[in-house]
Amino acid sequence: MNEIVFLVEEAPEGGYTARALGVSVFTEADTLPELHAALRDAVHCHFEPEAAPKLIRLHFVRDEVIAA
């Protein structure tokens, strides 16, 4: 696996959640730098070193509501 993709959303209570697509990996953090560190740690814990992806791609999703 060359790359793993995470869907990143702002958590309702603050901070961020990140869920991998196609693999059962989930983490959360209060800030983006903390999220980056948590993602690296989660990926290293989930995969054996020879099977670990080389890249972690973040796909940010944000809901926005505007008045009509």
Secondary structure, DSSP 8 states (H G I E B T S, - for coil): --EEEEEEEE-TTSSEEEEESSS--EEEESSHHHHHHHHHHHHHHHS-TTTS-SEEEEEEE-------
